Amino acid sequence: MRRIKDLHIDELHEVVERVKVLRSEGHSYGRIVGMISDEYNVRLSKAAVIRWSKGTHSPFNRIRAISMEPSPELSYIIGVYLGDGSIHMKGNGRYVVKLKVIDREFAEAFANALDKLGIRATMGFERDSTRVDRFYVEGSNKTLFQLLSGPRERLFSLAGEYPAEFLRGFFDSEGFPTISAGKTFTVQVAAVNSDLVVLEFVRKLLEALGMISKISRLYSKGHRVVIRGGEYSSNVDMFILRISRFGDVMRFAKEIGFTAGRKEAKLRRAIELKLDYPNRKAVSLWHEEYEKGSRGYVIRANLFKPPLNSQREGAAGGSWPSPGGVWYGKDTREKEG
């Protein structure tokens, strides 16, 4: 038998209205308890039925009403949730939506999205000796919790109303620029996830926005992976989605981009080098600014790099801004050599 708190918000509305209808038809309070139990498999107290019928109490008093209509913020939150986000139902009746990440900008963007939905978000920083220190964002709302834990099809439907915001949330969570600086200089964008259904949805949204991507298996369940110096056996198959064509990468940077400054700056600089220099020179300049670590290229420590000009000439004679307002295109700084 279910309890009131086990009901989805929409189902709770239905039960309350049904109680009122049954009372208006002349049924006794005790009889209504039994009828609701039979119809909805829900345990109600006689006192609750009395209060609902008389209008002296509402079960929604402790539930903050928020809109689940399509919005940029909701699409972004769904994208984050299908990546790094998580939900938890705590014993004290709190329905928590949470994110833990290393980038402050990402955490702030998620907190702002929650705030715009009407959910008060708490943001902080935690130190952990067993892993990297991280920022965390936490909000509590039963309506959002039940949406995120509900049917995947509804999430996809809502997210698809604002595809760029959904993709930005997902790539903020699971995406990264991937640079190859060997004999040739290539720039791609990738995202890794174990859920092939989610990645296929991402691929279709990218295609609808004019960007081609491909999905392949990164490794299979049981594969040994190294995480922060420790070796583990993967308990899932892992897949990777790649945006490989440079024109599509530029379009991604313009229309979606990354919230985290380190990812955005890395992608921005790689695009500049690819546009402005032949392969050999681009590779050389890249290695001056970035060094290869265990998880890809990272910017060299204490590297002085003058700020980008506020506006640049586009490759086709125009100019085009990123979502964050930074302009990409031809590098107008004086070339070395």
Residue pairs with C-beta under 8 A, 6 or more apart in sequence:
1 37
1 41
1 42
1 43
2 40
2 41
2 42
2 43
3 42
3 43
4 12
4 42
4 43
4 44
4 48
4 59
5 93
6 42
7 15
7 42
8 146
8 150
9 63
9 142
9 143
9 146
11 40
12 59
12 60
15 36
15 40
15 42
15 44
16 52
16 58
16 59
18 36
18 39
18 40
19 32
19 36
19 44
19 49
19 52
19 53
20 52
20 53
22 31
22 32
22 35
22 36
23 29
23 32
23 49
23 53
27 35
29 46
29 49
29 50
29 53
30 46
32 44
32 49
32 53
33 44
33 45
33 46
33 49
36 42
36 44
36 49
37 43
37 44
48 57
48 59
51 57
52 58
52 59
62 93
63 141
63 142
63 143
64 118
64 119
64 141
64 143
65 118
65 143
66 117
66 118
66 119
66 141
66 143
66 144
67 117
67 118
68 74
68 143
68 144
68 147
68 158
70 158
70 161
70 162
71 116
71 117
71 162
72 162
72 165
73 112
73 113
73 114
73 116
73 117
73 165
74 113
74 117
74 158
74 162
75 158
75 159
75 161
75 162
75 163
75 165
75 166
75 169
76 109
76 110
76 113
76 162
76 165
76 166
76 168
76 169
77 85
77 97
77 110
77 113
77 114
77 117
77 144
77 169
78 148
78 155
78 158
78 159
78 166
78 169
79 159
79 165
79 166
79 167
79 168
79 169
79 170
79 171
79 172
79 173
80 99
80 110
80 113
80 169
80 170
80 172
80 173
81 87
81 97
81 148
81 155
81 169
82 155
82 170
82 173
82 193
82 195
82 198
83 169
83 170
83 172
83 173
83 174
83 193
84 99
84 100
84 101
84 173
84 174
85 97
85 98
85 99
85 110
85 148
85 173
86 97
86 98
86 99
87 95
87 96
87 97
87 98
87 145
87 148
87 149
88 96
88 98
89 95
89 96
89 145
90 96
94 140
95 140
95 141
95 142
95 144
95 145
95 146
96 138
96 139
96 140
96 145
97 114
97 119
97 138
97 139
97 140
97 141
97 144
97 145
97 148
98 136
98 137
98 138
98 139
99 106
99 107
99 110
99 136
99 137
99 138
100 126
100 134
100 135
100 136
101 107
101 134
101 135
101 173
102 132
102 133
102 134
102 135
103 135
103 259
103 260
103 261
103 262
103 263
104 135
105 259
105 260
105 261
106 135
106 172
106 259
106 260
107 123
107 135
107 136
107 137
108 123
109 172
109 259
110 121
110 137
110 169
111 121
111 123
111 137
111 139
112 121
113 169
114 120
114 121
114 137
114 139
115 121
117 141
117 144
119 139
119 140
119 141
119 144
120 139
121 137
121 138
121 139
122 137
122 138
122 139
123 135
123 136
123 137
123 138
124 135
124 136
125 133
125 134
125 135
125 136
126 133
126 134
126 135
126 136
127 133
128 134
131 228
132 228
147 154
147 155
147 158
148 155
152 197
156 201
159 166
159 201
159 205
160 166
160 205
163 205
163 208
163 209
164 209
164 255
164 256
164 323
166 205
167 202
167 205
167 206
167 209
167 256
168 256
168 257
168 258
168 259
168 323
170 191
170 198
170 202
171 189
171 191
171 256
171 258
172 258
172 259
172 260
174 191
174 192
174 193
175 189
175 190
175 191
175 258
175 263
176 189
176 190
176 191
176 263
176 296
177 187
177 188
177 189
177 258
177 263
177 266
177 267
177 270
178 187
178 188
178 189
178 190
178 242
178 296
179 185
179 186
179 187
179 188
179 266
179 270
179 286
179 290
179 296
179 297
180 186
180 188
181 282
181 283
181 286
181 287
181 290
181 297
182 283
183 279
183 283
184 279
184 283
185 270
185 273
185 274
185 277
185 279
185 282
185 283
185 286
186 246
186 274
187 246
187 249
187 267
187 270
187 271
187 274
188 242
188 243
188 244
188 249
189 242
189 243
189 249
189 252
189 267
190 240
190 241
190 242
190 243
191 199
191 202
191 240
191 241
192 218
192 238
192 239
192 240
192 241
193 199
193 238
193 239
193 241
194 236
194 237
194 238
194 239
196 215
196 237
196 239
199 215
199 239
199 241
200 215
202 213
202 241
203 213
203 214
203 215
203 241
206 212
206 213
206 243
206 252
207 213
209 251
209 255
210 248
210 251
211 243
211 248
211 251
211 252
212 243
212 244
212 245
212 248
213 241
213 242
213 243
213 244
213 248
214 241
214 242
214 244
215 239
215 240
215 241
215 242
216 239
216 240
216 242
217 237
217 238
217 239
217 240
218 238
218 239
218 240
219 225
219 234
219 237
219 238
220 234
220 237
220 238
221 234
221 235
221 236
221 237
222 233
222 234
223 233
223 234
223 238
224 231
224 232
224 233
224 234
225 231
225 232
225 233
225 234
226 232
226 294
243 249
243 252
246 274
249 267
249 271
250 271
250 328
253 267
253 268
253 271
253 322
253 328
254 320
254 321
254 322
254 323
254 328
255 323
256 323
257 264
257 267
257 322
257 323
257 324
258 264
258 267
259 324
262 299
264 322
264 324
264 326
265 299
266 290
266 297
266 299
268 308
268 322
268 326
268 328
269 286
269 289
270 286
271 328
272 328
272 331
273 282
273 285
273 286
274 282
275 315
275 329
275 330
275 331
276 282
276 330
276 331
276 335
277 285
285 336
286 297
288 300
289 299
289 300
289 303
289 305
290 297
290 298
290 299
290 300
291 297
291 298
291 300
292 298
306 333
308 326
308 327
309 327
309 332
309 333
310 327
311 319
311 327
312 319
312 327
312 328
312 329
312 330
312 331
312 332
313 319
313 329
313 330
313 332
314 320
314 328
314 329
314 330
315 329
315 330
318 329
319 327
319 328
319 329
320 327
320 328
320 329
321 327
321 328
322 328
